[in-house]
């Protein structure tokens, strides 16, 4: 991709006077008023480890903590001896975030997890017909009995405990509600809904969470896989319906296509509750975290990645550039400055407009009348019709106009 003109530092109106609305980036209306003040359970060191190329050092937990996540979820200590040592090491770091480990709803796993020094356990068991038959072989009455026994044990150790069904959206709805009602009655801290295969639609998510909110008084955690591209949307509507916690991973890495991405959720939620998000999370750390994880798991940050993708705040069409120069909120719902990012004008194109070229002329410290800038714009557009231009090409044409006395 050719380089683009940076207009992030107040050039030609990028710091224009504010419109009449106090926050031009906030959608009109109160349809987002039901969204909870959510908490993040960051699962890159658990779910993310299930990504094909994942190999993440425990020191990464410090980066997540510095970002401001509420919880850091780790792999089960039953996975391997090193997994147990990693959990113990992270628990000794003195982080502000609570440290959780994700384990089967099994007394042996729970006791091993308690020994590591974590702040809480995330218990999980499959509840769909498929998983009950092919995973653990328990019926619903056995699942309820096991869940109550393990939850009571974890609570007796003074630790936080979440109980989650696995494959929730392919489980019997009545069975799920009965199960959650039973564990809520004994004082579980959170119940979890997991779209384990990524099959759920936003409408299904809203309906299930809304119903569950009327059945349990505890917090509700959500875990959405992205197999069908709905993970961020599903997380958002879950919060609208009354959920309180969202599982994320950086760049969404995880089993198969992964889960709700941390950056994607931040992009969605800052539009919904700007002050809460900007005051709670160190958003300018997001790019550093994503770049670190991308390098660690040997992938590129997608060009269309929310916030940090190379094109996230790039404007190319002339009519867009003109409006952006006058008031950035015309074509941006997210303010890049909130994330320490910059917006750009891509001017070396046949789609460019003279306002964008004028911004570049002034950025280069040159003087040219509007009439001559319009002629110059025509020259650049004609060249771009013939071949791909670089920013150096465009700058060279601009300077040649000035040096040749064409102004």
C-alpha positions in Angstrom: 0.0 0.0 0.0 1.3 3.4 -0.9 2.1 5.8 2.0 -0.6 8.4 2.8 -0.6 12.0 4.0 -0.7 12.4 7.8 -3.2 15.1 8.8 -3.3 14.2 12.4 -1.6 17.3 13.8 -4.0 20.0 13.1 -3.3 20.6 9.4 -6.1 22.2 7.5 -8.9 21.5 10.0 -8.1 18.2 11.5 -8.5 20.0 14.8 -11.6 21.9 13.7 -14.0 23.5 16.0 -16.4 21.1 17.7 -19.9 20.7 16.3 -23.0 21.5 18.4 -23.2 18.0 19.9 -20.9 17.5 22.9 -19.5 14.2 21.5 -19.7 14.0 17.6 -18.5 10.4 17.7 -21.6 9.3 19.8 -24.5 7.9 17.8 -27.8 9.9 18.1 -30.4 8.3 20.3 -30.5 6.3 23.5 -30.7 2.8 22.0 -27.4 1.9 23.7 -28.5 2.9 27.2 -28.9 -0.8 28.3 -25.2 -1.6 27.7 -23.6 -2.6 31.0 -20.4 -1.2 32.5 -18.7 -4.3 31.2 -15.6 -6.1 32.5 -13.0 -7.9 30.3 -11.8 -11.4 30.9 -8.7 -11.4 28.7 -8.1 -14.9 27.5 -5.1 -14.6 25.1 -3.1 -16.8 27.5 -5.8 -19.4 27.6 -8.0 -19.3 24.5 -5.3 -17.7 22.5 -2.9 -20.5 23.3 -5.2 -22.7 21.3 -4.4 -20.7 18.1 -2.4 -22.8 15.7 0.9 -20.9 16.0 0.6 -19.6 19.5 3.6 -19.6 21.8 3.3 -16.7 24.3 5.6 -15.9 27.1 4.1 -15.3 30.6 5.6 -11.8 30.6 2.8 -10.9 28.2 0.5 -10.8 31.3 2.1 -7.6 32.3 1.1 -6.0 29.0 -2.5 -7.0 29.5 -2.5 -5.7 33.1 -1.0 -2.4 32.0 -3.8 -2.1 29.4 -6.3 -2.3 32.2 -8.1 -5.6 31.7 -10.1 -6.8 34.7 -9.1 -10.5 34.6 -6.5 -12.5 32.9 -7.5 -16.1 32.2 -4.8 -18.8 32.0 -4.6 -22.3 30.7 -5.5 -25.2 33.1 -2.7 -26.3 35.3 -3.8 -29.9 34.4 -2.6 -29.3 30.8 1.1 -29.8 31.6 3.6 -29.3 34.3 4.9 -26.1 32.6 1.3 -24.8 32.5 1.1 -25.1 36.3 4.5 -23.4 36.7 3.4 -20.6 34.4 0.3 -20.0 36.4 2.2 -19.9 39.6 4.7 -17.5 38.1 2.0 -15.1 36.9 0.3 -15.2 40.3 3.6 -13.9 41.8 3.8 -10.9 39.5 1.6 -8.7 41.7 -0.7 -7.6 38.9 -3.8 -5.5 39.4 -5.9 -7.8 37.3 -7.4 -10.9 38.9 -5.8 -14.1 37.7 -8.1 -17.0 36.7 -7.5 -20.4 35.4 -10.0 -22.3 33.1 -10.6 -25.9 34.2 -13.0 -28.7 33.7 -15.8 -29.0 36.2 -13.9 -31.8 37.9 -12.8 -32.0 41.5 -9.3 -33.1 40.7 -8.7 -30.2 38.3 -10.2 -27.7 40.8 -7.9 -28.9 43.6 -4.9 -28.6 41.4 -5.9 -25.1 40.3 -6.4 -23.9 43.9 -2.8 -24.9 44.7 -1.5 -22.4 42.1 -2.5 -19.3 44.0 -5.0 -18.0 41.4 -7.8 -15.6 42.4 -10.5 -17.7 40.9 -11.5 -20.7 38.8 -13.5 -20.7 35.6 -15.3 -24.1 35.6 -16.7 -25.5 32.3 -18.6 -28.5 31.2 -20.3 -29.4 28.0 -24.1 -29.3 28.0 -25.1 -30.0 24.4 -26.3 -33.5 23.4 -23.2 -33.8 21.3 -20.7 -33.0 24.1 -22.6 -35.0 26.7 -22.5 -38.1 24.5 -19.0 -37.7 23.0 -17.1 -35.7 25.7 -17.9 -36.6 29.3 -20.9 -38.9 29.2 -22.8 -37.2 32.0 -26.6 -36.5 32.0 -28.0 -33.2 33.2 -28.6 -34.4 36.8 -25.0 -35.6 37.1 -23.8 -32.3 35.7 -25.8 -30.4 38.3 -24.5 -32.6 41.1 -20.9 -32.3 40.0 -21.2 -28.5 39.5 -22.6 -28.0 43.0 -19.9 -30.1 44.6 -17.0 -28.4 42.8 -18.4 -24.9 43.2 -18.9 -25.4 46.9 -15.3 -26.6 47.2 -13.9 -23.6 45.4 -16.0 -21.2 47.5 -14.7 -23.0 50.6 -11.2 -22.0 49.6 -12.2 -18.3 49.4 -11.8 -18.1 45.6 -14.0 -16.5 43.0 -15.8 -19.1 40.8 -17.5 -19.0 37.5 -19.6 -21.9 36.1 -20.1 -22.1 32.4 -21.8 -24.5 30.1 -20.0 -25.4 26.9 -21.8 -25.3 23.5 -24.6 -23.3 25.2 -26.5 -22.5 22.0 -26.8 -26.1 21.0 -27.9 -27.1 24.5 -31.5 -27.6 25.6 -32.8 -24.2 26.7 -34.8 -25.6 29.7 -31.8 -27.7 30.8 -29.6 -24.6 30.7 -31.9 -22.5 32.8 -32.3 -25.2 35.4 -28.6 -25.7 35.6 -27.9 -22.0 36.0 -30.6 -21.5 38.5 -29.1 -24.3 40.6 -25.6 -22.9 40.7 -26.8 -19.4 41.2 -28.7 -20.6 44.3 -25.4 -21.7 46.0 -23.7 -18.4 45.3 -21.6 -18.8 42.2 -20.0 -15.5 41.2 -20.7 -15.8 37.5 -22.4 -18.1 35.1 -21.0 -18.3 31.6 -22.7 -18.6 28.2 -20.3 -20.0 25.6 -21.0 -20.1 21.8 -18.3 -22.7 21.4 -18.7 -23.3 17.7 -19.7 -19.8 16.7 -23.2 -20.7 15.5 -25.2 -18.1 17.4 -26.8 -15.0 15.8 -27.1 -11.7 17.7 -30.9 -12.2 18.0 -30.4 -15.6 19.6 -27.8 -14.2 21.9 -30.0 -11.3 23.0 -33.0 -13.6 23.7 -31.0 -16.1 25.7 -29.1 -13.6 27.8 -32.3 -11.6 28.4 -34.1 -14.7 29.6 -31.2 -15.8 31.8 -30.9 -12.3 33.3 -34.4 -12.9 34.7 -33.4 -16.3 36.2 -30.1 -15.6 37.9 -28.9 -12.7 40.2 -25.2 -13.4 39.7 -23.0 -11.9 37.0 -23.1 -13.3 33.4 -20.0 -14.0 31.4 -20.0 -14.5 27.7 -17.6 -16.3 25.3 -18.2 -16.0 21.6 -16.3 -17.8 18.8 -16.0 -16.2 15.5 -16.6 -19.0 13.0 -19.4 -17.1 11.3 -18.1 -13.6 11.9 -20.5 -12.6 14.7 -18.2 -12.6 17.8 -18.0 -8.9 18.4 -21.7 -8.3 17.5 -22.7 -11.1 19.8 -20.7 -9.8 22.7 -22.2 -6.4 22.3 -25.8 -7.5 22.2 -25.1 -9.8 25.2 -24.2 -6.7 27.1 -27.3 -5.0 25.9 -29.3 -7.9 27.2 -27.7 -7.9 30.7 -24.4 -9.7 30.5 -21.6 -8.2 32.6 -18.3 -9.9 31.4 -16.9 -10.6 27.9 -14.1 -13.0 27.1 -11.6 -11.6 24.6 -8.2 -12.4 23.1 -5.8 -10.1 21.3 -6.5 -10.1 17.5 -9.2 -12.6 18.4 -6.8 -15.6 18.3 -8.0 -18.9 19.6 -9.3 -22.3 18.5 -10.1 -22.2 14.8 -11.1 -18.6 14.0 -10.9 -17.5 17.6 -13.1 -15.4 19.7 -14.2 -11.8 20.3 -11.0 -9.6 19.7 -10.0 -7.2 22.4 -9.5 -4.4 19.9 -12.7 -5.0 18.1 -14.6 -4.9 21.4 -12.9 -1.7 22.4 -13.9 -0.2 19.0 -17.5 -1.2 19.5 -17.7 -0.1 23.2 -16.0 3.3 22.9 -18.8 4.3 20.6 -21.3 3.2 23.1 -19.7 4.6 26.3 -16.8 6.8 25.4 -16.0 8.1 28.9 -16.1 4.7 30.6 -13.8 3.1 28.0 -11.3 5.9 27.8 -11.1 6.3 31.6 -10.8 2.6 32.3 -8.4 1.3 29.6 -5.1 2.5 28.4 -6.2 2.5 24.8 -2.9 3.8 23.4 -1.3 0.5 24.4 -3.5 -1.5 22.0 -1.3 -1.2 19.0 1.8 -2.3 20.9 -0.1 -5.3 22.3 -1.4 -6.3 19.0 1.9 -6.0 17.2 3.5 -8.0 20.0 1.0 -10.9 19.7 1.1 -10.8 15.8 4.8 -11.2 15.9 4.6 -13.9 18.5 2.2 -16.0 16.6 3.6 -15.2 13.2 0.6 -13.4 11.6 0.1 -10.0 10.1 -2.3 -7.5 11.7 -5.2 -7.5 9.1 -5.5 -4.4 7.0 -9.1 -3.9 8.1 -8.4 -4.7 11.8 -10.5 -2.3 14.0 -8.5 0.7 15.1 -5.0 -0.6 14.3 -5.4 -1.9 10.8 -3.3 0.1 8.2 -6.5 1.4 6.6 -8.5 2.0 9.8 -8.3 5.8 9.5 -7.3 6.2 5.9 -9.4 8.5 3.7 -9.0 8.4 -0.1 -12.1 9.7 -2.0 -12.1 13.5 -2.6 -15.5 14.2 -1.1 -14.5 12.3 2.1 -11.2 14.1 2.3 -12.9 17.5 2.0 -15.3 16.7 4.8 -12.6 15.1 7.0 -10.5 18.3 6.7 -13.5 20.4 7.8 -14.6 18.0 10.6 -13.1 14.5 11.2 -16.3 13.1 12.7 -18.1 13.4 9.3 -16.5 10.1 8.2 -15.2 8.7 11.5 -17.2 7.2 14.3 -14.0 6.6 16.3 -11.5 9.3 17.1 -8.1 7.8 16.3 -6.5 10.1 19.0 -8.3 8.1 21.7 -6.1 5.1 20.7 -2.9 7.1 20.0 -3.5 6.6 16.3 -3.4 9.1 13.4 -5.8 9.7 10.5 -4.4 9.8 7.0 -5.4 11.2 3.6 -4.4 9.0 0.7 -3.8 11.6 -2.1 -1.9 9.8 -4.8 -5.0 8.6 -6.5 -7.4 9.5 -9.3 -10.0 9.6 -6.6 -8.3 12.5 -4.8 -9.7 16.0 -4.6 -8.2 19.4 -4.6 -8.8 20.0 -0.9 -6.6 17.0 -0.1 -3.9 18.2 -2.4 -4.1 21.6 -0.8 -3.6 20.0 2.6 -0.4 18.3 1.3 0.9 21.5 -0.3 0.5 23.3 3.0 2.0 20.4 4.9 5.1 20.7 2.7 5.4 24.4 3.6 4.7 25.5 0.1 2.4 28.3 -1.3 0.0 27.9 -4.2 -3.3 29.5 -5.1 -6.5 27.5 -5.1 -6.8 27.8 -8.8 -3.3 26.4 -9.4 -3.9 23.6 -6.8 -7.0 22.6 -8.9 -4.8 22.4 -12.0 -2.2 20.4 -10.1 -4.9 18.1 -8.8 -5.9 17.4 -12.4 -2.3 16.6 -13.3 -2.0 14.1 -10.4 -5.4 12.4 -11.3 -4.2 12.1 -14.9 -1.0 10.5 -13.8 -2.9 8.1 -11.5 -5.0 7.0 -14.4 -1.9 5.7 -16.1 0.1 4.1 -13.2 0.3 3.6 -9.5 1.7 6.6 -7.8 3.8 6.8 -4.6 3.8 9.7 -2.2 7.2 10.6 -3.5 5.8 10.8 -7.0 3.0 13.1 -5.8 5.4 15.3 -3.8 7.7 15.6 -6.8 4.8 16.8 -9.0 3.8 19.4 -6.4 7.3 20.7 -6.0 7.9 20.8 -9.7 4.8 23.1 -10.1 6.3 25.5 -7.5 9.8 25.4 -8.8 8.8 25.9 -12.4 6.9 29.0 -11.4 3.6 27.4 -12.4 1.8 29.1 -9.5 
